[in-house]
Amino acid sequence: MYHISVLRDELVKSLNFENNRNIIVDATIGLGWHAWEVIKKMKKWDIFIGIDRDSENLLKAEKQIRTEILSGKWEFPTCIFIHSSFARLKEILSENQIHTITGIIYDLWVSSVHFDEWERGFSFRSDGPLDMRFDRMSWEKTASELIAYTPERELFEIFRKYGEEPKAFFIAQAIASQRKQKPINTTQELAAIIEWASFDPKSTLRVFQAIRIALNQEFDHIIQSLEQAIELLESNGTIGVISFHSLEDRLIKQTFARFEKGTIDEITGQTTIPALLKKINKKPILPSEDEIHTNPRSRSAKLRIVSKQSIH
């Protein structure tokens, strides 16, 4: 299984494999590259759970991992593969009679498969249907429908909030005007409108990112999943999250920060409830120059790791 995984060793090292029994979740298994490195370090009585919203990627990962397991000469943990959003983390584990975990990892990079397959509609570099759904099996609304029915003011807010797009107002206005004449159904049609309205070649990338995030409710799902992961995590268990742009990293940092501070009595100044989480690294871990040279897509990656405190 050859693939250049971003911050692979650093993410795998964030997990503690020394527990009597490890229950580890890969919340974004993708094609299984980080997952396989984790599974190889686990014991036969451990449990590994891989989750992904993309049923096609999940199926590929499961097939490849089970093939590797069958060809191996040592025993592997129980492996469970789940097609779902990681926002359902607690529900997924409960359905499998699991109520605590010892570690969980997230790799929030959008799979290169999504950009390479023109029919998925994630990339404006090739013409395809304006889809952008991670979960084509159960997620009904497409990017084309979002563009068609979202009020102009809300489009402006989406482009500004999720894409930090300076020309958000003009792009939303142009889209609203164009859709009155004919539907916007393809990636090239949308890209042409953005380019005409903004005169900035970077706007297309930012707006496509914003639409994808809004359509798939990515930020809401991240917050929901991290909060559930913190609740489910055993003492000394760890969470490792790789993000790829500043908005994601800020969201993760803010979510963790809410649990990194204890409750202090206003009168005595004493900590009455200790902090639930502790940073493993003061600053996020960045890829080395060698990794960036080998794998340029890793340039913007940041890894944050926290552990759950023992509270007595």
CORDA-V776029 format. One record per helix or strand of 3 or more residues. SS is the DSSP state (H for helix, E for strand). FROM is the first residue (numbers start at 1). TO is the last residue. If there is no record, write none. Layout:
# CORDA-V776029
ss;from;to
SS;FROM;TO
SS;FROM;TO
This chain:
# CORDA-V776029
ss;from;to
H;8;13
E;23;26
H;33;39
E;47;52
H;55;71
E;78;83
H;86;95
E;101;107
H;112;116
H;118;120
H;143;149
H;152;163
H;168;181
H;187;198
H;201;215
H;218;232
E;233;243
H;246;257
E;271;273
E;277;279
H;289;294
H;296;298
E;302;308
